[in-house]
Amino acid sequence: MDCLFYFCFSPCTTEMPSDSSACVLSRKLRGRVPKPPRHPIKLLSCRIARIHEALPESQVGIASSTCDDKQTAHEPSPWGDFFIGYEPMQGSTEWMNVQVDKLKEDVRMFLKTCNNTRARMFLLDTLQRLGIDHHFQDWIDAALIEILESTEFSSSSSLQEVSLRFRLLREHGYWLSPDVFNKFMADDGSFSKYLTNDPRGLLSLYNAAHLLVQGEPILEEAISFARHHLESMSGSLKSPLAGEVKRALHIPLPRTCRRAETLHYISNYEKEEGHDPILLELAKLDFNLLQYVHLKELRAITEWWKQFSGHIGLSYIRDRVVESYTWAYVLYYEKGFELPRSMFTKMLVLITTIDDTYDSHATIEECRKLHEAIQRWDERAVSLLPDYLKKLYIELLRTFKNIEAEMPRNINYDIAYLKKAIQNNVMGYLQEAEWSHKNHKPSFEEQINLTSVTIGTPALCVCMMAGMDNMEMKQTLEWTSSVPGPVIAAAKIGRFMNDIAAFERRKCKGDVASTVECYINDHGVTGEVAIARIDTLLEVEWRTLNQARFENRAMLPALQRIIGLARSATFFFDNRNDAYTSSKHLRRTIESFFVKPI
């Protein structure tokens, strides 16, 4: 039975065992999977060509020719009302729901009878990367304890196994010393040359080593060593390993956006010899069923935006409601997180709208008045504002009232924490406006301390706590609203990546300089040198987040959400693009998430 799970679930398997009895249970279970005459996934996929024709064309925004009036034209939304009118095929979900329930029971049967720790470790990794781990969390929690306490790996000579164990345990908040890699070191302190013939082991080492904290030179050496040899062999690797290596060298696995990586991994896993068709089918059906949930939410949130934007009537703001929902989706894709997704989307839309007002339109006096009104948080404060901002202010208060009214009674989320976080965010916007008004050139340190607040991360972290377990809610709200070190680290990661992406973009006079420009001014270096040095600061913040996993286990569930927010920055600001503002970069990905079934 042990070998069954090692070969049937391990993604690294290159060939199946010759013994035909090895996968008897797997074949037996596969035989129980009925083959419907017309698969709903295939029925849906046949409509893709027609769907694609109906999708909105990408639109290129026109930048304003001058910046004298402090206004910048943003690209219009490439989506418009698409998700209000889009209707996926109806009537196919019933079969899929029945099949998913059956497949989950089959997988649970596997899990109960899997007695090999190594096999469990590979299976755990596969469940996570296929995006179906949320169905089996109790088993995963028990498997992690077993993997931590097992003595099997102390004698293992497999770089892949030792590295995978290290990554899984550290990802889940279990401390493991980097000394486990000493066995792979030569006498001179470098990694042994024989490892260069093991691409899967090197890839596993490369990904694991990115969970390093400060003061771990062996892991720094591991990253350098693995990267060098993976790059040198990348041209000779075959699919699907070649694609995995290419993606990891671009963004290491512990820093990728998990939901985007899932799409890649499902495709990769299908090509692996020895992959298990039950897991693959469950991953595909689960993804497609969740699409129906997300499409309903997208319709509702687009209708909300249409009402909200139509009422406030501000032509200068970014229409990014679909992108805002996508941001919420990559943080919480599972069923049961409808309220957190809705809250996060609306908060991001509000933050974007207020940010655009301060950045692109309001005079300094109007900025001060809007700041004062938001600090008061009282409908009577609307009299302070110019006419064009009154409706925005009323809608801000109304949105919070509606969220509070929609909050289930059994959820202990105190929205006062979120109000305060938004007020702090706006305080930062006013400071930026004052700097701009006075033509103040902040130092790099001044700028990053302020703009790591105004990027919105502290407020969004407070918002994300709405998805936490109710027993932990008050404690996590208090902790997150105090803006602890992990929140600051996640904010700096977002700010640095945003500003690197924005560096080449044309800036209006009156804008506060970015972190890149402040670094250039402080140190008299070129833009490329400044970006390279900021990249080293990014590494410091990633290590801060890694360290936080081991400092307060009670806060680990909340911390994992904050780490997820930091990881989402690698998705939205990939390749030095701001895909949130310049949303054409996200068009195909959004189609993959919400329109095209697997």
Secondary structure, 3 states (H helix, E strand, C coil): CHHHHHHHHCCCCCCCCCCCCCCHHHHHHHHCCCCCCCCHHHHHHCCHHHHHHHCCCCCCCCCCCCCCCCCCCCCCCCCCCHHHHCCCCCCCHHHHHHHHHHHHHHHHHHHHHCCCHHHHHHHHHHHHHHCCHHHCHHHHHHHHHHHHHCCHHHHCCCHHHHHHHHHHHHHCCCCCCHHHHHHHECCCCCECHHHHHCHHHHHHHHHHHCCCCCCCHHHHHHHHHHHHHHHHHHHHCCCCHHHHHHHHHHCCHHHCCHHHHHHHHHHHHHHCCCCCHHHHHHHHHHHHHHHHHHHHHHHHHHHHHHHHHHHHCCCCCCCCHHHHHHHHHHHCCCCCCHHHHHHHHHHHHHHHHHHHHHHHHCCHHHHHHHHHHHHHCCHHHHHHCCHHHHHHHHHHHHHHHHHHHHCCCCCCCCCHHHHHHHHHHHHHHHHHHHHHHCCCCCCHHHHHHHHHHHCCHHHHHHHHHHHCCHHHHHHHHHHHHCCCHHHHHHHHHHHHHHHHHHCCCCCCCCCCCCHHHHHHHHHCCCHHHHHHHHHHHHHHHHHHHHHHCCCCHHHHHHHHHHHHHHHHHHHHCHHHCCCCCCHHHHHHHHHHHHCCCC
